C-alpha cells in the first residue's frame, strides 16, 4: 500500500475551506454595510454557522467512506 499524501487528508482540505470562509468574513468586518440593521459581517458570521455544520457533516461522511474503502 502506498503512503497517502498529507495534503489529500480530508481534515487538511476542510481546514483550508474553514480558513477561506473565515477570511471572507474578516475581509468584510471593517465595512459599514448594514442589512436590516445588522452589519454584513454579522450576517456572514451567522451564515457561516450553517457552513461549519455542513463541513462537519461532509467530514464525517468522507471519513466513513475512506474507512470502508480501507477495510
N, CA, C and O atoms as CSV, one atom per row, in Angstrom:
chain,resi,resn,atom,element,x,y,z
A,1,UNK,N,N,0.844,-1.177,0.000
A,1,UNK,CA,C,0.000,0.000,0.000
A,1,UNK,C,C,0.891,1.243,0.000
A,1,UNK,O,O,1.843,1.338,0.776
A,2,UNK,N,N,0.568,2.194,-0.884
A,2,UNK,CA,C,1.330,3.445,-0.980
A,2,UNK,C,C,0.975,4.373,0.169
A,2,UNK,O,O,-0.175,4.421,0.605
A,3,UNK,N,N,1.972,5.115,0.662
A,3,UNK,CA,C,1.633,6.130,1.678
A,3,UNK,C,C,0.814,7.257,1.048
A,3,UNK,O,O,1.091,7.695,-0.068
A,4,UNK,N,N,-0.186,7.709,1.777
A,4,UNK,CA,C,-1.069,8.757,1.258
A,4,UNK,C,C,-0.475,10.131,1.542
A,4,UNK,O,O,0.189,10.335,2.559
A,5,UNK,N,N,-0.714,11.048,0.652
A,5,UNK,CA,C,-0.261,12.414,0.815
A,5,UNK,C,C,-1.039,13.086,1.946
A,5,UNK,O,O,-2.255,12.930,2.057
A,6,UNK,N,N,-0.327,13.823,2.769
A,6,UNK,CA,C,-0.997,14.549,3.860
A,6,UNK,C,C,-1.941,15.627,3.316
A,6,UNK,O,O,-2.929,15.971,3.965
A,7,UNK,N,N,-1.638,16.156,2.131
A,7,UNK,CA,C,-2.485,17.207,1.555
A,7,UNK,C,C,-3.825,16.674,1.057
A,7,UNK,O,O,-4.758,17.450,0.850
A,8,UNK,N,N,-3.932,15.363,0.862
A,8,UNK,CA,C,-5.205,14.799,0.419
A,8,UNK,C,C,-6.058,14.328,1.587
A,8,UNK,O,O,-7.133,13.764,1.381
A,9,UNK,N,N,-5.590,14.552,2.814
A,9,UNK,CA,C,-6.351,14.181,4.001
A,9,UNK,C,C,-7.589,15.075,4.109
A,9,UNK,O,O,-7.479,16.293,3.964
A,10,UNK,N,N,-8.760,14.495,4.360
A,10,UNK,CA,C,-9.980,15.310,4.451
A,10,UNK,C,C,-9.889,16.424,5.492
A,10,UNK,O,O,-10.411,17.519,5.278
A,11,UNK,N,N,-9.241,16.155,6.597
A,11,UNK,CA,C,-9.121,17.176,7.638
A,11,UNK,C,C,-8.351,18.389,7.165
A,11,UNK,O,O,-8.744,19.520,7.452
A,12,UNK,N,N,-7.258,18.177,6.442
A,12,UNK,CA,C,-6.443,19.280,5.942
A,12,UNK,C,C,-7.231,20.085,4.900
A,12,UNK,O,O,-7.208,21.315,4.917
A,13,UNK,N,N,-7.916,19.396,4.008
A,13,UNK,CA,C,-8.697,20.074,2.973
A,13,UNK,C,C,-9.805,20.913,3.599
A,13,UNK,O,O,-10.009,22.061,3.205
A,14,UNK,N,N,-10.523,20.349,4.569
A,14,UNK,CA,C,-11.630,21.076,5.178
A,14,UNK,C,C,-11.148,22.213,6.078
A,14,UNK,O,O,-11.856,23.208,6.225
A,15,UNK,N,N,-9.968,22.095,6.682
A,15,UNK,CA,C,-9.405,23.230,7.423
A,15,UNK,C,C,-9.127,24.377,6.456
A,15,UNK,O,O,-9.346,25.540,6.795
A,16,UNK,N,N,-8.649,24.059,5.259
A,16,UNK,CA,C,-8.443,25.095,4.247
A,16,UNK,C,C,-9.743,25.792,3.887
A,16,UNK,O,O,-9.769,27.012,3.720
A,17,UNK,N,N,-10.818,25.032,3.768
A,17,UNK,CA,C,-12.129,25.622,3.471
A,17,UNK,C,C,-12.579,26.520,4.628
A,17,UNK,O,O,-13.097,27.615,4.405
A,18,UNK,N,N,-12.380,26.055,5.854
A,18,UNK,CA,C,-12.758,26.859,7.017
A,18,UNK,C,C,-11.982,28.172,7.058
A,18,UNK,O,O,-12.555,29.226,7.333
A,19,UNK,N,N,-10.690,28.111,6.788
A,19,UNK,CA,C,-9.876,29.324,6.771
A,19,UNK,C,C,-10.327,30.279,5.667
A,19,UNK,O,O,-10.325,31.496,5.855
A,20,UNK,N,N,-10.708,29.731,4.527
A,20,UNK,CA,C,-11.190,30.554,3.424
A,20,UNK,C,C,-12.475,31.297,3.814
A,20,UNK,O,O,-12.598,32.498,3.576
A,21,UNK,N,N,-13.425,30.575,4.412
A,21,UNK,CA,C,-14.693,31.196,4.821
A,21,UNK,C,C,-14.438,32.248,5.902
A,21,UNK,O,O,-15.004,33.341,5.858
A,22,UNK,N,N,-13.586,31.912,6.872
A,22,UNK,CA,C,-13.268,32.883,7.929
A,22,UNK,C,C,-12.580,34.110,7.338
A,22,UNK,O,O,-12.818,35.229,7.791
A,23,UNK,N,N,-11.744,33.914,6.349
A,23,UNK,CA,C,-11.079,35.035,5.696
A,23,UNK,C,C,-12.068,35.957,5.010
A,23,UNK,O,O,-11.924,37.179,5.064
A,24,UNK,N,N,-13.074,35.380,4.364
A,24,UNK,CA,C,-14.105,36.202,3.703
A,24,UNK,C,C,-14.828,37.058,4.737
A,24,UNK,O,O,-15.065,38.243,4.501
A,25,UNK,N,N,-15.181,36.469,5.883
A,25,UNK,CA,C,-15.873,37.233,6.930
A,25,UNK,C,C,-14.968,38.350,7.445
A,25,UNK,O,O,-15.430,39.473,7.646
A,26,UNK,N,N,-13.696,38.057,7.660
A,26,UNK,CA,C,-12.786,39.078,8.186
A,26,UNK,C,C,-12.533,40.196,7.184
A,26,UNK,O,O,-12.277,41.332,7.583
A,27,UNK,N,N,-12.600,39.894,5.885
A,27,UNK,CA,C,-12.444,40.947,4.884
A,27,UNK,C,C,-13.613,41.922,4.967
A,27,UNK,O,O,-13.422,43.128,4.809
A,28,UNK,N,N,-14.815,41.421,5.213
A,28,UNK,CA,C,-15.997,42.278,5.286
A,28,UNK,C,C,-16.118,42.988,6.624
A,28,UNK,O,O,-16.882,43.946,6.737
A,29,UNK,N,N,-15.384,42.545,7.646
A,29,UNK,CA,C,-15.563,43.053,9.001
A,29,UNK,C,C,-15.474,44.580,9.104
A,29,UNK,O,O,-16.345,45.183,9.730
A,30,UNK,N,N,-14.457,45.234,8.516
A,30,UNK,CA,C,-14.340,46.684,8.720
A,30,UNK,C,C,-15.342,47.528,7.923
A,30,UNK,O,O,-15.408,48.740,8.126
A,31,UNK,N,N,-16.105,46.930,7.040
A,31,UNK,CA,C,-17.036,47.723,6.229
A,31,UNK,C,C,-18.292,48.050,7.022
A,31,UNK,O,O,-18.695,47.298,7.909
A,32,UNK,N,N,-18.894,49.163,6.696
A,32,UNK,CA,C,-20.116,49.586,7.373
A,32,UNK,C,C,-21.327,49.396,6.472
A,32,UNK,O,O,-22.074,50.336,6.201
A,33,UNK,N,N,-21.505,48.180,6.019
A,33,UNK,CA,C,-22.670,47.854,5.206
A,33,UNK,C,C,-23.678,47.174,6.130
A,33,UNK,O,O,-23.358,46.193,6.801
A,34,UNK,N,N,-24.895,47.706,6.154
A,34,UNK,CA,C,-25.918,47.167,7.045
A,34,UNK,C,C,-27.092,46.636,6.240
A,34,UNK,O,O,-27.490,47.215,5.229
A,35,UNK,N,N,-27.638,45.514,6.714
A,35,UNK,CA,C,-28.822,44.912,6.116
A,35,UNK,C,C,-29.772,44.595,7.266
A,35,UNK,O,O,-29.427,43.824,8.161
A,36,UNK,N,N,-30.953,45.179,7.249
A,36,UNK,CA,C,-31.939,45.008,8.326
A,36,UNK,C,C,-31.355,45.404,9.681
A,36,UNK,O,O,-31.659,44.777,10.696
A,37,UNK,N,N,-30.526,46.435,9.699
A,37,UNK,CA,C,-29.972,46.945,10.942
A,37,UNK,C,C,-28.799,46.175,11.505
A,37,UNK,O,O,-28.299,46.509,12.580
A,38,UNK,N,N,-28.348,45.146,10.799
A,38,UNK,CA,C,-27.235,44.325,11.280
A,38,UNK,C,C,-26.109,44.416,10.254
A,38,UNK,O,O,-26.350,44.387,9.047
A,39,UNK,N,N,-24.886,44.526,10.747
A,39,UNK,CA,C,-23.725,44.628,9.874
A,39,UNK,C,C,-23.624,43.397,8.975
A,39,UNK,O,O,-23.989,42.291,9.372
A,40,UNK,N,N,-23.129,43.606,7.772
A,40,UNK,CA,C,-22.952,42.492,6.845
A,40,UNK,C,C,-22.004,41.441,7.423
A,40,UNK,O,O,-22.183,40.246,7.188
A,41,UNK,N,N,-20.993,41.885,8.180
A,41,UNK,CA,C,-20.095,40.921,8.819
A,41,UNK,C,C,-20.863,40.036,9.796
A,41,UNK,O,O,-20.579,38.843,9.903
A,42,UNK,N,N,-21.818,40.596,10.499
A,42,UNK,CA,C,-22.651,39.803,11.410
A,42,UNK,C,C,-23.476,38.767,10.666
A,42,UNK,O,O,-23.577,37.615,11.089
A,43,UNK,N,N,-24.070,39.192,9.542
A,43,UNK,CA,C,-24.830,38.237,8.725
A,43,UNK,C,C,-23.926,37.126,8.191
A,43,UNK,O,O,-24.317,35.959,8.167
A,44,UNK,N,N,-22.711,37.494,7.762
A,44,UNK,CA,C,-21.784,36.478,7.258
A,44,UNK,C,C,-21.382,35.502,8.360
A,44,UNK,O,O,-21.272,34.299,8.120
A,45,UNK,N,N,-21.165,36.017,9.559
A,45,UNK,CA,C,-20.817,35.128,10.671
A,45,UNK,C,C,-21.985,34.195,10.985
A,45,UNK,O,O,-21.781,33.009,11.242
A,46,UNK,N,N,-23.210,34.728,10.965
A,46,UNK,CA,C,-24.386,33.896,11.217
A,46,UNK,C,C,-24.515,32.809,10.150
A,46,UNK,O,O,-24.756,31.646,10.475
A,47,UNK,N,N,-24.356,33.181,8.886
A,47,UNK,CA,C,-24.467,32.210,7.790
A,47,UNK,C,C,-23.348,31.180,7.862
A,47,UNK,O,O,-23.525,30.031,7.456
A,48,UNK,N,N,-22.208,31.591,8.376
A,48,UNK,CA,C,-21.085,30.657,8.420
A,48,UNK,C,C,-21.334,29.509,9.405
A,48,UNK,O,O,-20.731,28.444,9.266
A,49,UNK,N,N,-22.208,29.708,10.393
A,49,UNK,CA,C,-22.522,28.591,11.301
A,49,UNK,C,C,-23.134,27.430,10.529
A,49,UNK,O,O,-22.852,26.271,10.832
A,50,UNK,N,N,-23.959,27.722,9.545
A,50,UNK,CA,C,-24.532,26.661,8.724
A,50,UNK,C,C,-23.461,26.018,7.850
A,50,UNK,O,O,-23.494,24.816,7.590
A,51,UNK,N,N,-22.519,26.829,7.404
A,51,UNK,CA,C,-21.408,26.290,6.613
A,51,UNK,C,C,-20.552,25.374,7.480
A,51,UNK,O,O,-20.147,24.304,7.025
A,52,UNK,N,N,-20.266,25.776,8.731
A,52,UNK,CA,C,-19.470,24.920,9.633
A,52,UNK,C,C,-20.174,23.579,9.827
A,52,UNK,O,O,-19.535,22.528,9.787
A,53,UNK,N,N,-21.489,23.616,10.036
A,53,UNK,CA,C,-22.233,22.375,10.238
A,53,UNK,C,C,-22.165,21.493,8.997
A,53,UNK,O,O,-21.963,20.282,9.097
A,54,UNK,N,N,-22.334,22.105,7.831
A,54,UNK,CA,C,-22.267,21.350,6.582
A,54,UNK,C,C,-20.884,20.735,6.404
A,54,UNK,O,O,-20.765,19.585,5.981
A,55,UNK,N,N,-19.849,21.487,6.720
A,55,UNK,CA,C,-18.486,20.964,6.602
A,55,UNK,C,C,-18.272,19.807,7.572
A,55,UNK,O,O,-17.599,18.837,7.226
A,56,UNK,N,N,-18.830,19.889,8.779
A,56,UNK,CA,C,-18.702,18.792,9.741
A,56,UNK,C,C,-19.375,17.530,9.218
A,56,UNK,O,O,-18.832,16.434,9.351
A,57,UNK,N,N,-20.558,17.680,8.622
A,57,UNK,CA,C,-21.262,16.521,8.055
A,57,UNK,C,C,-20.461,15.931,6.896
A,57,UNK,O,O,-20.317,14.712,6.801
A,58,UNK,N,N,-19.943,16.781,6.021
A,58,UNK,CA,C,-19.127,16.301,4.900
A,58,UNK,C,C,-17.913,15.548,5.414
A,58,UNK,O,O,-17.566,14.494,4.881
A,59,UNK,N,N,-17.258,16.081,6.455
A,59,UNK,CA,C,-16.074,15.426,7.011
A,59,UNK,C,C,-16.398,14.028,7.534
A,59,UNK,O,O,-15.667,13.076,7.260
A,60,UNK,N,N,-17.496,13.904,8.291
A,60,UNK,CA,C,-17.871,12.602,8.847
A,60,UNK,C,C,-18.160,11.607,7.729
A,60,UNK,O,O,-17.693,10.469,7.777
A,61,UNK,N,N,-18.924,12.024,6.726
A,61,UNK,CA,C,-19.247,11.123,5.625
A,61,UNK,C,C,-17.994,10.735,4.838
A,61,UNK,O,O,-17.852,9.585,4.423
A,62,UNK,N,N,-17.092,11.691,4.635
A,62,UNK,CA,C,-15.863,11.457,3.893
A,62,UNK,C,C,-14.978,10.452,4.636
A,62,UNK,O,O,-14.438,9.533,4.019
A,63,UNK,N,N,-14.824,10.616,5.952
A,63,UNK,CA,C,-14.001,9.711,6.753
A,63,UNK,C,C,-14.615,8.316,6.773
A,63,UNK,O,O,-13.885,7.328,6.691
A,64,UNK,N,N,-15.943,8.209,6.881
A,64,UNK,CA,C,-16.588,6.902,6.852
A,64,UNK,C,C,-16.353,6.213,5.515
A,64,UNK,O,O,-16.126,5.003,5.480
A,65,UNK,N,N,-16.401,6.950,4.430
A,65,UNK,CA,C,-16.150,6.376,3.109
A,65,UNK,C,C,-14.719,5.856,3.019
A,65,UNK,O,O,-14.489,4.761,2.506
A,66,UNK,N,N,-13.764,6.627,3.510
A,66,UNK,CA,C,-12.358,6.202,3.491
A,66,UNK,C,C,-12.161,4.954,4.342
A,66,UNK,O,O,-11.452,4.033,3.937
A,67,UNK,N,N,-12.791,4.916,5.530
A,67,UNK,CA,C,-12.675,3.743,6.399
A,67,UNK,C,C,-13.248,2.490,5.738
A,67,UNK,O,O,-12.678,1.407,5.869
A,68,UNK,N,N,-14.373,2.629,5.029
A,68,UNK,CA,C,-14.957,1.473,4.336
A,68,UNK,C,C,-14.062,0.985,3.220
A,68,UNK,O,O,-13.959,-0.220,2.990
A,69,UNK,N,N,-13.402,1.914,2.510
A,69,UNK,CA,C,-12.514,1.538,1.415
A,69,UNK,C,C,-11.275,0.813,1.932
A,69,UNK,O,O,-10.733,-0.051,1.243
A,70,UNK,N,N,-10.821,1.154,3.137
A,70,UNK,CA,C,-9.619,0.530,3.692
A,70,UNK,C,C,-9.894,-0.856,4.227
A,70,UNK,O,O,-8.963,-1.648,4.371
A,71,UNK,N,N,-11.141,-1.178,4.528
A,71,UNK,CA,C,-11.471,-2.497,5.073
A,71,UNK,C,C,-11.437,-3.579,4.045
A,71,UNK,O,O,-11.694,-4.740,4.362
